[in-house]
Amino acid sequence: MNFITEEFLTRLGIAETLPGTWVGGHSRSETLNKEKLLWERNEILTSRSPVDGKVVAEVAATTVAEYEEAVQQACQAFEIWRNVPAPRRGEVVRQFGEALRSVKKDLGTLVSWEMGKSLQEGLGEVQEMIDICDYAVGLSRQLYGLTMHSERPQHRMYEQWHPLGPVGIITAFNFPVAVWSWNAAIAWVCGDVCIWKPSEKTPVCAVVCQKIFASILERNSLPPGISVLINGGADLGRRLAEDRRVPLISATGSVRMGRSVGETVARRMGRSILELGGNNAIIITPHANLELAIKGVVFGAVGTAGQRCTTTRRLIVHRSVYEKVAEILVKAYEQLRIGNPLDESCHVGPLIDEAAVEQYENALKAAVAQGGKILTAHGRILGTGYESGCYVRPVIVAMPEQTAIVREETFAPILYLLAYDDLSEALHLLRDVPQGLSSAIFTDNLREAEIFLSAEGSDCGIANVNIGTSGAEIGGAFGGEKDTGGGRESGSDAWKQYMRRQTNTINYGHTMPLAQGIRFDF
């Protein structure tokens, strides 16, 4: 299926400038495969669509020598980029946003096909990239520092923010382009350069994005090292995390991966932004608008086939409305259409690969063994139209209590249903997991909403009232607590993580008074 248009590939010039990439099985494959000879020394990453199991493209992995060249190129570019005025850097990001607007349909389709999320979500992911570019353009004129009053006469104190250096960005398969853009757009306007290691499961999306931004840099006569791309597996990620030339690593992925990255970066006294797992819960109280709540729950639980870090995995329902909510949800799940994500009538696409399907199946077995009752149709879907074998049915499991499997994060469309008797019990259930990313409550009772948002309420980085756990906007800082890693990306003042703070004191007098009244005469 030639889902990437010939015009799109020609416009990007992927074959001519990125010989390590070729589209398998499509009209350009014969020309592109000639370039493969240049990369015989490289490991080849084969991207297969979870939609039909066929090859999307093959991308050459980065060798050690190429990694060194990439980092050196980034370091050299930083020497130039940090001295470009911030509003000018913002202008470059603005041009990137405009370029994304022109390819939104093509890039969104590629995201959908390579990752497996619905076309609407693929298009939404590109829109998120556009939005963060718009945000970053404004931010480029707002990198404010504070002015403080000195205790010493004829002294002035202030703080300013300087570019940090090369920023390493490690992203996961489930958002193959948006999470990179959250980091990159902010880092660029802050004066940093970026080294991107995407998931080896979705390398083609990264190649395309890199090519688009490279064309912007070329148009502005700027060094290509402002954004470099390295492709490979966990070994390459470890190399990046260990590299002292990269002062900040922003990593998105599993808790296990994040612990490794965090420990490695901390040993060399570097900085890390960790966006890791989520085991997100929604509380439905007796005062909830159930029509509103069901819509929020269903999208949160089945969107991206349950492969979002903000996916709703636990539904904590007051016992007085538990049976009614369960009945409505089961009927809603019966109406879900599962299939090709490019078919806009489908709500749910495939899981990313066979390993994800196996995790789904194992989690359901564990849930039943721990007293769970499956309320909906479940299991793998095979047959015509489901050739990849990665399609599964979203499932609701009623659990007697918050067992071990419920406290784990399974990256699949499994929703655990739990009952509670009073709000304090519901909040205990919400908090009693290792993760702390997103949470929500549905209620029209002001007191319940305020308690949920208070210090005794949700312990997550995101806490919503009358909207679901999924679908954060770029204007707010995104991230969570506990095993989620504690990092923050995107909006608010998250930009400060990409810069170094400097406190300055200026003495404009003719004497040398010391702070704290210390005297040192000689």
N, C-alpha and C positions, 0 to 999 in steps of 0.2 A: 504494500500500500504506500504509494508515494505521497505521504501526507505533507511533506515539506515541498513547497512549490519550487520549480526550477528557477523562477525569477528571484526568489528569496535567497537561494544558494548563490546565484550569480552575483546578486547585489552585495552579499557578504564576502565573496571571493575566498571561501574557505579552502578550496583546492589549491589555489595559487599561493596563499600565504601561510597555510597551516598544513604542511604535507603529512603530518601525523594523523590526519583525520580523513576519513572517507565514508561515504554513505553506502552501506551494503545493500545490494539488491535493488537499487533504484537506478534511474536513467544515467546518473553521473558515475556510477560505480566503476565502469570500465576505465574511464580517465583517471579517477581517483586512485584506483588500485595500482596504477603505475607508480604512484608516489610511495606506495608501501615499501618498495625496495630501499628507500632512504632510511627506513626505520627498522631494519632487520635486527639491529642490536637491542631494540627496545622490547619490553613486554607489551603485549597488546591487550587493551581493555575492550571487551566486547559488550556493548550495551544492547540488551534484549528488552523489547517492550513487554511488560506484563500483560498487555492487552491480548496479544496473539503469540507471544513467545519468539517472534522473529527478530532478526538482527536489525536494530535501528542504525547503528554505525559502529565502527571500530576506531579506537583512539589509542595513539601510542603513549605508553606510560613514560613518565619523566625518569631519566637515568640520574645517577649521582652527579655526574659531570654537568648535566643540564640543570640540575637543581642548583649547583654552585653558581652556574652562569646566571640563572634567574635571580638568585638573591643578590649577587653582585650588581646586576642590572638595576634591581630595586634600590639598593643602597646608593648607587650613583644618581639615580633619578631623584631620590630624596634630597640630595644636596641642592638640586635646582628647584624642586617643587615647594620646599618649605619656604623659599624666598619669594614665591609668587604671592601677591596680595590675596588675602582670603576671599574678597568679593570676586576676584578674577578666577580663583579656583571654583567658586560657586557657579560662575558662568560656564565653565567646562562641564560641570555636573548638569547644569540646565540643558546644555546641548545633548547630553546623554539621555536625559528624560524625553526630549523631543524625538530623538532617534528611536527610543523604545515605543513611543506613540505610533510611529510609522510602521513598526513591525509587530504590533501587539497581537494581531490575529495569528500570524505565523509562529511567533515565539510561544504564545499561549497554547497553540495546538501542539507544538513540540513538547512543551512541559507536560501536557496531558498524555501524550503518546508515550514518552519515555518513562514517566513516573507512574502513570495509570490513574491519576485523579481526573475528575470530570472536566469537560471542556470549560464550563463556567468557572471552576476553581483554577484551571490553568490560566484563563484570561484574567481572573482576579489576582493571580500571583504577579502577572506582568503589571497590572494596574498598581499593585502595591509597590513595585519598583519605581513606577512613575511618581507615585505619591511621595516616596521617600526622597526622590530627587528634588521635587518641589520644596519639600520641607528643608532639605539641606541647602538649597539656594538661599532661602531666607536666613538660615542659621549662619551662613558665611558672613553676614553683616552683624551678627549678634554673639560673637564669642567673647562675652563680657568678663572682665575681672572686677574686683572690689577695690574701693579706696578706703583706707582705715586712718583714723587719727592717731598720731604718734604721741607717746607720753613725753617725748623730748622736744624742746622748743626748736623751731625752724627746721623741722624734719617732716617729711611726707612719706607715708607708707601706702603701697598699693600692691595688688597681685595681678599677674598676667599669665596667659596660657600660651605655650609654645608647642609646635608639632613634636610628636613623640618619636617617629621613625617608621620603619617598615612594620606593618601590621599583618600578622598571619591570620587567615580566615579559613577555618575548617567547617564545612557545611555537610548536612545530612541529605539523604535522598528525598525526603518527603516534601521539602521546599527547595527544589534544586536551584532556584535563582533568587527568590525574594530575600532569604536570610543573608545571602551574600550582599545584596544591595543595601540592606539595613546597615551593615557594617561599613561597606565600601563608600557609600555616598557620604556618610558622616565623616569617616576617616579622611577622605579626599579633601573636603572643605576645611578640615582641621590641619591640613598640610602634610598628612601622612601618605605613604604609598602602600599598596596592598599586594599581598602574596596569597593567592586563593588556591586551596586544595579542596575541590569538590568531592562529593561521594563518588566512589568508583562505579556505583550503580547508575549514575545519571551524568556521565561526563560530557555528553553531546550538548546539553543545555549550557554547560559552562563554556564550552568552546565557542558557541554562538555568541554568548554575552561578552566574552573576552574580545571577540572579533569586532563587535559593535563598538565597544569602548575604545579599542585600539584605533579604529577609524577616526574617532573624535580627537584622540591625542595627536594623530598624524595631521589632521586638519588644522590644529592649533599649534603645530610645530613644537610639540612637547615630547619629552622622552618616553618611549614605550614602557619603561620600567615603573612608571606610576601605577600600572596594574599588570601583574604577571600571573600566569596560570600554571600550576603544576598538577599533573594527573598521576594518581597512583593509589595504593592501598594504605594499610595501617603503618607500614614501615616509613613511608614518606611523611605521614602525619607526625610520627615520633621524631623524625629528623627535624621537621619544622619546629616542634615543641622544644627541642634541645638547643636550637640555634640562638646563641647569644646576640646575634645581629638583629634579632626580631624581638623588640621589647614587649610587644603585646600579642597574645594569641587569643582569638575569639573562636571558641569551639562549640558547635551544636551537635548533639548526638546522645548516646546512651550514658547512663550514670557511670558505667564501667569505663567507658572511653574518657569521660570527663575527669574522673579521679586520676587516671593515668596522666592526662594532659596537665591537670592542675598541679600534681605533685612534681612532674618534670619541670614545668615552668617555674614553680616556686623554688626549686633547688638552685636555679640560676638567678634567683631574685628578679624574675620577670613578672609581668602582669598577665592575668588571664580573665577573660569574660566567659563564663560557662553557662550555657543554656541547655539543660539536660532533661531528664524525664519528668513526666507529669502523670499523676493519678487523680484526675480532676473529678470533683463531685458537685452535683447540684442538689440543693435541699428544696423540697416542695412542701410548703406549710399548708395548714387548713385554710389560710387566707389567700391562697394563690389563685390567679387567673389561669385555670387549667388549659384553656385553649392556647394562651400565650406560652405556657410552660412546655406543653407537648411539642410545639414547633421548635423551641430552643433545645429541648432534649434530643429530638430526633436528628436535627442537623449536627449538633455537637457530638452525638454518638456514632453516626454513620458517615459524616463528611470525610472525604479522603480515605474512605474505607477504614476509618478508625486509626489512621496512621498520622495523626497530628499530635504534637506534644500537648496541645490543649484539648484533645478529644475528651468528651464526657465518658468516664469509665464507671462512675458510681452514681446512682440515683437514690437519694435518701428521702423517703416519703413518710409524712405523718400517717400513723396507722388509721386515722379516721377517713383518709382519702386513698389509702394504699390500693385497695381492690379496684377502685374506679380508675386510678391512674394506670394500673397494670393492664386493665381491660382496654383502655383507649390506646395505650402504647402498642399492644399486640396487634390491634386493628391497623394502626399506622404502619407497622412493620410489614404487614401483609400487602400493603400498597406500594412498597418500595420496588423499583425496577433496577435490576442488576445487569450490567452488560458493558458494551463498548463505551468508554468514557467520552468519545467524540459524538455519540448519539445523545443529544441534549435532553431526550426524554428519560434517560437513565439517571438514577440518583447515586448509584454506587458502582465504582469500577473495581478492578482487581487489587489484590495485595501485591507488593513489589516483587516477591519471588517465592520459591518453594519453601525456603526456610521460614518465611513469615506465615505461610499456610500451616506448617508444622507447629509453630508456636500457638497459633489459633486453636488447632485441634488438641494440643496438649493442655492448654489452659481450660478448655471445656471439660476434658476428662478430669482434671484436678478439681474443678468447681463442683462437678457431680459427686466426686469422691468425698468432698468436704461438705456435703449436704445440700448442694444447689439443685434447683429444679429449673430445667430449661423450658421457657414459655413459648418459644417461637420455633419455626423451622430453622434448621441449622446445618452446617457442614459445607463441604466443598461442592462446587457446581461444575459438572463436566458435560461435554457434548458440543454440538455445533454452536459456534459463536463464543465458546469458552475454551479455546484450544490451548491457551497457556497453562491451564490448570491452576491458576492463581486466584480464581474467583471463589468467594465464600459468602454465605448468607449472614447478614448482621443478625445478632442473637441477643435476647434478653434472658438473663439468668436470675431467678429469685434466690437470694441467699439468706439463710437463717441468722447469720451474723457475719461480721467482717473477718473472714478467715484469711489464711496465708495467701491464697491465690488472689483474693480481692485486694490485698495490700501491695501486690506486684503490679507493674505496668506491662500489659501485653499490647503490643502495637497491632491491634486488630479490632474489628467492630463488635466487641463484647461489652454489653452493659449489665452491670450487677445492680440488682434491685434490693434495697435494704429498708426496713421499717424502723420508725422511731416514735417515742411517746411524748417527749418534750424537747424544746429547742436546745437545751444544754446537752442532751444526749446526741442530738443531730450534729452539733458542733464538735463534740468529742469524736464522733465517727469521722467527720470531715478531716479533723487534724490528725487522726491516728493512723497515718501512713508516712513513709519516709519522704515522700515527695511533697513539694509545696508550690506548684506553678499557678494553676487557675482554679477558680471556684465561683459558685453562683448560688443565689437564693431567689426563689419565686414566692413573692408575698405582696399583698396590698396593705399589710400592717406595718406602719412606720416604725413602731418599736422593734419588731423582729428584724427589719432591715437595718436599723441603726446598731443593734446588738451584733448582727452579722459583720458589720463593717468596723466594729470597735476592736480594741486590743484583745478582748476576750472572745472575739469571733473568729473569722477566717485567719489562718496563718500563712496564706498564699500571697505571692507577689501580685496576683490579679484577683480581685473580689468584685463580682458584679451583682446587681440587683435587677431582676426581671429581664435579663438577657442571659444567654448561655455562656459556657466556658470558652467557646471557640470564636475566632474572628476578631482579634485585637486590632485596633487602629494604630497607625504609625505615630500619632501625636503623643502617645503616652509611652513611658519607658516600659519595655517588655522584659519579663524575667520572673524568677521565683526564688524561693527559699529552700532550706534544707538540702536534700539530695538533688534538687533542681539546679543547684550550683551557686545561686546568689548573684548572678550577673544581670546586667541590664543593657538592652540594646534599643535602638530606634530613638524615640522622642524624649521629651522632657529635658533633663540635663545629663542624659547618658553620654553626650558628646565629651564630657570632661574625662571619661576613661581613655579617650584617644589622644589626650594631650598631657603635657607635664605642666604642673603649676609652679610658678616662680613668685616668691615674695620679694618686693623691692623696697628699700628704704633710701631716701635721698636727703642728705644733709645740705641745706642751702645757706647755712649760717657760717660763722667764723670761729665757733667753739666746738669741742668734742665731748658733749655730755654723754654719759653711758646710761643704758637702761637700768631699771631697778635702783637708781640713785647711787650706783657704785662709783667710788672715787678711785682714780688711779693716776696720781700725780707723780711726776718725776722731773 
